Amino acid sequence: MKVALYDFEISVPNDWKISIAPKAEYKSGMIAFKPTSNPDESVDLIWEELGKHAERSPTVDVFLEQYLSNMKNNRDIKSFESTTGSIITRGGHSFLPHEFTYSFKRYMRKGFTQHIIGMVMYDTHSNRFAIFYSKIDREKQQAGQEEARRRVINSLNCTCENPATEP
């Protein structure tokens, strides 16, 4: 099933649920896509105005590099590994797939390891950037869940260049 909102277009399995943040608008917001088989987990799309980040991060790869560097420098992160794919250009938009794994441990608290898969998008036409990601728990997930989430994340598209159609 294709879901389109605020010029974002995403393909999700027919049985997934969709939750839109009440304050979501064209310039910023959040949508959660939740598998019915595991409603406690989700694939989240967060977007904001590009202008807030463009000065420090003029391109999608610089943004991701700075984000991952900040993660690595967090004193509570004990180990960090990341992989970044190649920039994908679709309709004048830049997309950058990535994934990373980190171990987090605070003083006197139980630690945990987290695996994140995602895609960052820069859209200079609508002056927005988006992060589409999912936390993967490889110990708890059912067979095929990671592949389904990767397909959903890779389906992210922005249609802001398409001519608007009147209702």
N, C-alpha and C positions, 0 to 999 in steps of 0.2 A: 504494500500500500504506500502511495506517495502522500507525504504531508507537506504542505506549503504554507508558510506564514511569514510575513514581513520580508518577502523575497527569498527566504531560505527554503530550499526544497530537499527533502530527505526521504529515503525509502526505508520503511520499517516493516517487520513481519505483521501480518493482519491481526494477530492476537495481542500485540503490545498495547500498553496504555500510554497516554500522553498527558503530561501535566504542565500547564503553562503558568508561570509566575503571574500573580495578579497585577503587578506593576510593570509587566513587560510592555514595551512599545517598540516602534521601529528602530530607534537609536540605541536602546539597551534593553537587556532582559535575559530571561532564562527559560528553557524548555527542558523537561526531563522525559525521556523515553524509557519506559519500564517494561521488561519482559514479564509476561503473566506468570511464567514458571518460577520467577524469583523476583517478586515486587520490591524487595529490599535493596536491589541493585538497579543501576540505571546507566543510560548513556545521556550525558548532559551537554546541552548547547548553551553557551554563555556568550553574549556579544555586548560590545560597548562602542562608543564613538572612537574612531581611529585617531582623531586629533589629540586625544589624551595621551597617546603613546607614540605617535609618529615622530615627534622631535627626538626622543631618546632612542626609538627603535624604528628607523625609516623603512625597513623592509621586514618581511615575515621571518627570514632566517636570522636577522639580528635580534628581533623580538624573542624568538625561541632560544637563541644562544644566551641572551641575558637572563631569561627566566630559568633556564637550567643551571646557569652559573650561580644565581641566587639560591637555588635549591641546594647545590653542592656546598655552599658556604654557610648553610644553617647549622649551628653547632649541635643541634639535636639529631642531625642525620649522620648515621654512623657509616653507611656505605651508599654509593650512588653509581649507577650504570645507566647510560642512555644511548639510544640509537635514533638518528634522524635520517629520514628518507630524502629523496630529491624533491625540489620544488616542482609542483604541478601547476600549470597555468590553464584555466578554463574560463572562457568568456572574459578575459581581461582581469581575472582574479587570481591571486597567488595562494596556493594551498601547500602546507608543509606537514606531511605525516611524521609522527614521532612516537617513541615509547621510552619509558624509563622505569627503573626499579630502584627503590631505596629502602633502607632500614632506618627506622625512627625510634629513638629511645631517649626519654627524658629522665632526669635524675629521680630515683626512687619510684619509678613507674615502669610498668610492663611495656616492652617494646613491641613493634610489629614491622612486617615487611609489606610494602605496597607496590603493585605493578600497575602502571597507567599506560593506556594506549590512547592516541588522539590525533587530532588534525587542527592546525591553526590556519586561519584564512584572513588575508588582508583584502579589503574591497575599497579601492580608492574612488569608485563611482558613487557609492552611497556613504562614504566616509565612515566605514565600520570595520571592526575586526571581530573575529569569532574564534572561540576555542570549543571544540567538540571532542569530548573525552569520556572514557569509562575506566573505573577502577576494576581490576581483575583480581579475584581471589582464587588462585589456582587450586587451593585446597578444598574450597566449598563449591565451586561451580560444577554444573552438570555438563555432560559431553556436548560439544558443539556450541556452547554459549559464547566462547571467545571468538570463534569464527563468525557467528551471527553479529556480534558487536562490531567486529572489524568491517563487515559488509555495510552496516548502518553508517559507521563513521566515514567510510570511503565514498558513500553516496552523497555526502554533503555537496550542495550546489547552491549558487546564488543566481537568481534570475533577474536581478535589478536592471540589466541592460535590455531585457525583453520589453517590447512596447506594452503599455498598460492596456488592458481590455476593459471596456465599460460593461457594467452589469446589465 
